[in-house]
């Protein structure tokens, strides 16, 4: 085999993805989304029944309901359909994890989205920036820092 290191890397990544889907304590995207939804519930006076999230690779393993809130994962074409004729939707975008030497960071941004012809207009409405560090004693990632609001 010409590329044994590549094969080992692929198998490791596949194994890690499986672990994250099976164990919520390791899936920092689920923890981040739950934390952000709790934040949204705390700042909105009207009760939230559902949220729209932009569909991406990041959202593939996320649940359809978090903390009693229904989640709709929208493709670009579904976003376009919902914003036709001057309509506006609220949309959450979950950015891919940023890895630095000491922690993992996930940013979740709230947008108000409109479209005109084939152009989308995203107005930033704040969000959450969450930082995780791995606790070797507990063998899991822990939320160590969060900034919410005008990020």
TAWO-V576222 format. One line per field, one symbol per residue. burial: + if it has 16 or more other ideal C-beta (glycine too) atoms within 10 Angstrom, else -. A space follows every 50 residues. Layout:
# TAWO-V576222
burial = ???
This chain:
# TAWO-V576222
burial = -------------------+-----++++++++++++-++---------- +++++--++--+---+--+-+--+----++-++-----+-++++------ ---++++++++-+++-----------++++++--------+------+-- -
